[in-house]
Every structure is written in structure tokens, then in C-alpha cells.
Amino acid sequence: AVPAPAPDSLRPLLVTMYERLSIADQVALSKWDTRQPTQDSAREAQVIANARKQALERKLDPDEVAELVAAQIEASKLVQYGLLAQWQAAGKAPDTPRPDLSTQVRPRLDQLQARLLTEYAKFARYRTDPNCPLWLATARSGLIKDALHGQGLIRATGDLCITAQ
Ligand SMILES: O=C(O)C(=O)C[C@]1(C(=O)O)C=C[C@@H](O)C=C1
């Protein structure tokens, strides 16, 4: 039998996750310049608290949304550590413009979070569909630009499907 096609809500959700991962590049550049550690637990707590609040406003399960956002943060760190290791090995980071972390990059991440939740709400009921892993694998492969961001997207979507495999 031909498997059911992916719901329309999957791709925009993945695109938003991937966009968040692309912002990790700018975060990493800023951290390279300032020698700030990648891990910022206080900021993570803030991002998650904000996600819980937004979940309640949208009548989504706050624990579920907190997990979703935590996975995005883990994915961001995976990309950041990977990039920083590459730049350390090369002895230099790319010579691209540096947006400021607190006034430019984090506000952009906050904006994306609202979009992430809107798109997650549309996809949520398909998480338990037996076809979910296949849809996800297909949709992911259409987005990935390099191995590191590919791993990041795998991490970001690691618990998106809820299926007995
Ligand atoms: O804002 C930062 O400093 C980031 O590195 C981004 C981010 C996130 O994904 O939101 C990731 C890791 C940090 O521990 C905190 C937050």
C-alpha cells in the first residue's frame, strides 16, 4: 500500500526548527568572539519558562512544549560545539558580520519560538501516526545543507514522533 502523505503542517515546523539551527551559527560566532561559554543555563531556563507560558496561552501541554523547546536548545548546542571545534582547528572563524547576542540574536530566537509553537500545534496530533518517522525522514532530507546541521535537525526532531518501533 502507498503510505499516507505527510500532513502539510510538517514542513513549516521543520523549516522553523532549521531556521533556529541556522541562528546557532550566529550564536557560536558571538561566543567565539567574546569567549563566552556555549552553555548558558540561566538563559535556557528563561527560554523554557517562556515556552511554558506560551503553551498555556495556546492551550498546549506545557510539559510537552518544554520538551520540544529543550530539544531545540540541545540541537543548537550540538551545532555550536561542532562549529567552535571546526574554528578552533582552523585557528579562525568566518569573517562574517556579527549580530549582537542579547540585542539581536536572542530576540530573533524569541520571535521564532512563537512561530515554532503555532506550527507545532498544527502538527501535534500526527506525532503518534505510524507514518510519522517516515514523513520526518523524508522531510528532513529535503532541508539539510551540511552534515553538522543535519545532525542538529535529527536532534531537534528526535522525539517528535511517538511510535513503537
Ligand atoms: O542564547 C544563547 O546563549 C544560546 O546559546 C542559545 C541557546 C538556545 O538555543 O536558546 C542554547 C544554549 C544556551 O545554553 C542557551 C540558549
The ligand as an SDF file (V2000), in Angstrom:
LIG
                    3D

 16 16  0  0  0  0  0  0  0  0999 V2000
   21.3430   32.2440   23.8900 O   0  0  0  0  0  0  0  0  0  0  0  0
   22.3660   31.5550   23.9140 C   0  0  0  0  0  0  0  0  0  0  0  0
   23.3740   31.8920   24.5620 O   0  0  0  0  0  0  0  0  0  0  0  0
   22.4270   30.3040   23.1690 C   0  0  0  0  0  0  0  0  0  0  0  0
   23.4680   29.6720   23.0920 O   0  0  0  0  0  0  0  0  0  0  0  0
   21.1830   29.7580   22.5710 C   0  0  0  0  0  0  0  0  0  0  0  0
   20.5420   28.7060   23.4730 C   0  0  0  0  0  0  0  0  0  0  0  0
   19.1710   28.3850   22.7840 C   0  0  0  0  0  0  0  0  0  0  0  0
   19.1470   27.5090   21.9470 O   0  0  0  0  0  0  0  0  0  0  0  0
   18.1830   29.0620   23.0950 O   0  0  0  0  0  0  0  0  0  0  0  0
   21.4160   27.4950   23.5030 C   0  0  0  0  0  0  0  0  0  0  0  0
   22.3230   27.2580   24.5130 C   0  0  0  0  0  0  0  0  0  0  0  0
   22.4170   28.0850   25.7180 C   0  0  0  0  0  0  0  0  0  0  0  0
   22.6490   27.3000   26.8670 O   0  0  0  0  0  0  0  0  0  0  0  0
   21.2450   28.9690   25.8820 C   0  0  0  0  0  0  0  0  0  0  0  0
   20.3560   29.2150   24.8560 C   0  0  0  0  0  0  0  0  0  0  0  0
  1  2  2  0
  2  3  1  0
  2  4  1  0
  4  5  2  0
  4  6  1  0
  6  7  1  0
  7  8  1  0
  7 11  1  0
  7 16  1  0
  8  9  2  0
  8 10  1  0
 11 12  2  0
 12 13  1  0
 13 14  1  0
 13 15  1  0
 15 16  2  0
M  END
$$$$
